[in-house]
């Protein structure tokens, strides 16, 4: 064996390179064995996941790759340092799409992806935005991390249906992303794929119970309040009428009493006069 090759293998460098080569070949075989397709602009349907997508033209498409529901990546070509890829992770249950959900997920993204690759280090979320994906909204995260001392760009989108939610990722070398960040062709590659995604249903609003409760209360007030006000107004008018009538009767009664008193006094005077006139007076001459 030549001296330089002996030194190469004696230091373990050749063993590590050979191991990496074997792993790379094994990964290629697994990728090819699990339903590899080449995208040509068509839509890929996954009804069992309530999901569909149009991958970038020319990308290799593979489903059911371990914990990854769907894997799309560039085909290998000479001189390519890294094969850009788009991956989809699927989970049961809906997720809210709002700022509160974005803040919650921002703290979970790093540990979530580190679980799939322990070599991921220094995961950082730089910013997030709520974007429109067709007729629905999604949360977009701009992130970065290092893997084996290589800096990577990692764009993550959370999109949700009414029964499932999905994390869709685009990964490239950070230097490539920063170099092409303003290049429409580069950005459209992953953005067009993201916006082509369809899922079943829509997640509910976080405060829907309060909104529904407020709506029911508003309807109740609109229907019942006028009735209550009308009854109160009607009862008030009835009370006023009754009070007015009672006052009139009381005044009439008092007037009648006054009249009765005057009438009784006059009669007593007349009676006294009549009694004086009708008495028989015997004179002395009349007595026998």
C-alpha atoms as one frame of an Amber mdcrd trajectory, in Angstrom:
protein
   0.000   0.000   0.000   1.419   3.432  -0.847   2.747   5.365   2.147   0.287
   8.260   1.905  -2.676   5.885   1.740  -1.362   3.999   4.752  -1.176   7.266
   6.722  -4.659   8.166   5.519  -6.233   5.004   6.869  -3.999   4.821   9.957
  -5.429   8.127  11.214  -8.985   6.908  10.766  -9.787   9.499   8.134 -10.381
   6.914   5.460 -12.562   4.860   7.774 -14.792   7.861   8.530 -15.040   8.814
   4.846 -15.835   5.243   3.914 -18.515   5.159   6.588 -20.096   8.363   5.325
 -20.026   7.009   1.787 -21.768   3.831   2.875 -24.432   5.826   4.743 -24.974
   8.073   1.736 -25.370   5.088  -0.579 -27.735   3.428   1.902 -29.828   6.597
   2.099 -30.036   6.754  -1.684 -31.162   3.124  -1.822 -33.805   3.689   0.853
 -34.992   6.848  -0.878 -35.338   4.978  -4.155 -36.966   1.952  -2.527 -39.785
   3.893  -0.845 -41.656   5.300  -3.802 -39.338   7.805  -5.490 -40.967   9.998
  -8.146 -39.724  12.914 -10.221 -42.073  15.900 -10.167 -43.086  17.287 -13.551
 -45.470  20.012 -12.425 -48.328  17.712 -11.443 -50.205  17.711  -8.139 -49.499
  14.927  -5.672 -52.570  13.824  -3.717 -52.493  12.190  -0.282 -56.158  11.640
   0.681 -55.256   9.581   3.764 -53.537  12.715   5.105 -56.078  15.203   3.643
 -53.156  16.859   1.890 -52.021  17.736  -1.623 -49.084  19.686  -3.060 -47.367
  20.609  -6.319 -43.615  19.951  -5.805 -40.984  21.996  -7.670 -40.445  20.651
 -11.154 -37.510  18.244 -11.313 -37.510  17.521  -7.561 -37.453  13.964  -6.291
 -40.602  13.175  -4.310 -40.772  10.481  -1.665 -43.434   9.765   0.918 -43.386
   7.777   4.173 -39.711   8.433   4.937 -39.499   7.709   8.660 -40.962  10.538
  10.730 -41.243  12.696   7.617 -44.598  12.418   5.886 -43.270  13.782   2.583
 -39.777  14.573   1.304 -39.012  16.623  -1.821 -35.434  17.433  -2.834 -33.244
  18.469  -5.722 -31.779  15.813  -7.921 -28.060  15.325  -7.555 -25.842  17.049
 -10.080 -22.140  17.641 -10.398 -20.792  20.503  -8.327 -23.870  20.717  -6.092
 -22.732  21.309  -2.507 -26.143  20.737  -0.931 -29.446  19.438  -2.253 -32.223
  21.844  -1.297 -35.238  20.064   0.112 -38.819  20.612   1.192 -40.237  18.330
   3.876 -43.691  17.895   5.369 -44.399  16.732   8.926 -47.943  15.666   9.793
 -49.677  15.633  13.187 -53.210  14.980  14.400 -55.313  17.796  15.779 -55.748
  21.376  14.588 -53.537  24.303  15.567 -54.656  27.911  15.905 -53.220  30.309
  13.351 -52.554  33.579  15.178 -49.810  35.503  16.952 -50.304  33.562  20.165
 -49.794  30.268  18.319 -46.708  31.693  16.608 -45.142  32.593  19.947 -45.944
  29.158  21.332 -44.485  27.326  18.353 -41.388  29.538  18.165 -40.177  27.955
  21.393 -40.995  24.418  20.233 -39.510  24.349  16.730 -35.895  23.866  17.805
 -36.523  20.896  20.139 -38.982  19.383  17.649 -36.483  19.246  14.793 -33.563
  18.382  17.056 -35.461  15.211  17.902 -35.157  14.102  14.284 -31.495  15.061
  14.043 -29.445  15.315  17.268 -26.641  16.980  15.306 -28.714  20.172  14.966
 -27.250  22.906  17.162 -27.901  26.597  17.858 -31.415  26.603  16.436 -32.662
  30.193  16.228 -35.986  31.694  15.155 -35.275  35.108  13.662 -38.819  36.232
  12.843 -42.290  35.048  11.914 -45.209  36.325   9.868 -48.833  35.347   9.269
 -49.286  34.857   5.520 -52.138  34.054   3.151 -52.036  30.637   1.515 -54.887
  30.727  -0.955 -58.056  31.232   1.087 -56.451  30.271   4.401 -53.747  31.674
   6.641 -50.492  30.110   7.769 -47.566  31.064  10.002 -44.143  31.399   8.382
 -40.936  31.197  10.440 -37.468  32.242   9.256 -34.879  30.194  11.153 -31.283
  29.025  11.094 -29.178  26.344  12.760 -25.813  24.622  12.475 -25.206  20.986
  11.690 -21.664  19.630  11.784 -20.434  23.243  11.894 -22.340  24.089   8.698
 -24.824  26.960   8.897 -28.226  26.192   7.444 -31.281  28.270   6.547 -34.563
  26.722   7.658 -37.935  28.173   6.653 -40.891  26.570   8.422 -44.590  27.015
   7.691 -47.412  25.928   9.989 -50.652  25.201   8.145 -53.693  23.619   9.738
 -56.955  21.961   8.832 -59.836  21.167  11.146 -58.431  17.751  12.133 -54.706
  17.811  11.271 -51.856  20.295  11.103 -48.643  20.270   9.094 -45.148  21.701
   9.368 -43.653  22.363   5.944 -39.919  23.148   5.776 -37.482  24.446   3.201
 -33.791  23.865   3.943 -30.672  25.179   2.195 -27.181  26.325   3.051 -27.417
  29.659   4.838 -24.867  31.227   2.504 -26.950  30.175  -0.504 -30.109  31.579
   1.036 -28.488  34.890   1.941 -26.940  35.144  -1.534 -30.270  34.513  -3.302
 -32.696  36.005  -0.782 -33.754  38.730  -3.228 -33.790  36.408  -6.253 -37.375
  35.756  -7.353 -36.477  32.527  -9.136 -34.848  31.153  -6.004 -37.691  32.199
  -3.691 -40.465  31.099  -6.037 -39.072  27.569  -5.968 -40.142  27.026  -2.362
 -42.866  29.676  -2.119 -44.854  28.304  -5.074 -44.663  24.865  -3.495 -45.852
  26.205  -0.129 -48.778  28.107  -1.629 -49.892  25.107  -3.695 -50.688  23.106
  -0.555 -54.302  22.203   0.164 -55.652  20.647   3.370 -59.100  19.646   4.570
 -61.119  22.112   6.607 -59.976  25.130   8.566 -58.970  25.533  12.206 -61.367
  27.378  14.507 -60.686  30.809  15.915 -59.073  30.777  19.335 -61.773  32.999
  20.867 -64.719  31.543  18.973 -66.581  30.684  22.193 -66.435  34.298  23.311
 -67.475  35.489  19.873 -70.404  33.065  19.774 -71.390  33.971  23.318 -71.242
  37.661  22.502 -73.322  37.096  19.389 -75.979  35.186  21.305 -76.063  37.900
  23.959 -76.363  40.611  21.315 -79.247  38.773  19.622 -80.928  38.278  23.002
 -80.631  41.950  23.808 -81.908  42.985  20.397 -84.933  40.710  20.686 -85.769
  40.887  24.371 -84.712  44.391  25.371 -87.289  46.173  23.182 -90.013  43.937
  24.642 -88.917  44.722  28.183 -88.737  48.438  27.427 -92.181  48.344  25.795
 -93.670  46.542  28.782 -92.045  48.983  31.157 -93.319  51.921  29.118 -96.805
  50.417  28.911 -96.937  49.687  32.639 -95.766  53.232  33.359 -98.515  54.669
  31.221-101.056  52.406  32.920 -99.832  53.491  36.338-100.057  57.147  35.371
-103.567  56.642  34.055-104.598  54.723  37.157-103.074  57.368  39.441-104.807
  60.137  37.520-108.142  58.327  37.707-107.715  57.656  41.422-106.868  61.285
  42.051-109.987  62.368  40.158-112.179  60.040  42.146-110.655  61.231  45.408
-111.275  64.864  44.468-114.834  64.043  43.509-115.371  62.280  46.816-114.059
  65.201  48.778-116.325  67.556  46.888-119.282  65.249  47.614-118.474  65.252
  51.303-118.412  69.023  51.394-121.714  69.146  49.599-123.234  66.609  51.979
-122.155  68.589  55.015-123.720  71.748  53.655-126.877  69.897  52.746-127.336
  68.328  56.201-126.944  71.765  57.963-129.660  73.342  55.895-132.093  70.514
  56.579-131.597  70.726  60.333-132.429  74.444  60.315-135.547  73.819  58.288
-136.620  71.047  60.598-136.263  73.294  63.595-138.403  75.957  61.944-141.046
  73.443  60.933-141.242  72.040  64.425-141.810  75.562  65.810-144.647  76.252
  63.395-146.485  72.938  63.817-146.609  72.837  67.677-150.180  73.272  69.124
-150.308  75.944  71.762-153.096  75.758  74.296-154.327  79.078  75.558-155.820
  79.411  78.983-159.169  80.301  77.566-159.338  77.046  75.701-158.939  74.909
  78.746-162.238  73.826  80.234
